[in-house]
Amino acid sequence: MQEAKLQTNLDTNFLKLIAVISMVIDHIGGAFFPDMAVFRVAGRLAFPIFCYCMTVGLLYTRDIGRYLLRLGVFALVSQPFYVLAFHPYGFWENIGQFNIFFTLFLSLLALWGFKEKKWWLFALAVFTVFWFNFDYSGNGVILMLIFYCCRNRPKLGAALYTLFWLPCLWPSAPGWGTVTLLGWTFDRQAFALLALPLIFCHTQVRPKVHKYFFYAVYPAHLALIALVRLALG
């Protein structure tokens, strides 16, 4: 039986396009302009939007097994390009730095376990994503749980989403993951709050984009970044 219609934004192709653009900008900044915060700030939209779209996908997919299989395959395919893009001269030393598709795969697996009350599966996925070196660690599980549990209570979902990222605004000492604005230094992850209206307010753009575009663009853009970095030496 299909889940009740979500009260949050179902314009997921539009959201995924924004997330892809945000991600590509972030990765270009990380690879070529690490000292320019604007690239990394723009990239903070990608992860929460992808987590939200994965949650919507879980609720509406006809075959969760095939959905997880696609994520897993593209995670494996993307891994060498991910390492080469950001560690072109330390490949084997960094092969255990897992790309975001692995995080999304495990987070979605955990959410499925939660939804179906398969607690052993939920616990295993949560343990794995927290214990090993996955990009964003367990943040994906927490975000997906918020989106799922508040799927028909958008005001509560928006409040919990805000509370989740709010500690990132706490003043901190300057570092690699911080940004300074008007003399105030805080964790750049706080800019994930900018994704809130996109997720919890309805849009009607509905672009027609083949679903495999959103899978293929990830390894493709990483491969291009890796090639450019290797060419530039």
HELIX and SHEET records of a PDB file:
HELIX    1   1 THR A   12  PHE A   32  1                                  21    
HELIX    2   2 ALA A   37  ALA A   42  1                                   6    
HELIX    3   3 GLY A   43  LEU A   45  5                                   3    
HELIX    4   4 ALA A   46  TYR A   60  1                                  15    
HELIX    5   5 ILE A   64  PHE A   86  1                                  23    
HELIX    6   6 TRP A   92  ASN A   94  5                                   3    
HELIX    7   7 ILE A  100  LYS A  115  1                                  16    
HELIX    8   8 TRP A  119  TRP A  131  1                                  13    
HELIX    9   9 ASN A  139  CYS A  149  1                                  11    
HELIX   10  10 PRO A  154  TRP A  165  1                                  12    
HELIX   11  11 LEU A  166  LEU A  169  5                                   4    
HELIX   12  12 ARG A  188  ALA A  195  5                                   8    
HELIX   13  13 LEU A  196  PHE A  200  1                                   5    
HELIX   14  14 LYS A  211  LEU A  232  1                                  22    
SHEET    1   A 2 THR A 178  LEU A 181  0                                        
SHEET    2   A 2 TRP A 184  ASP A 187 -1                                        
END                                                                             
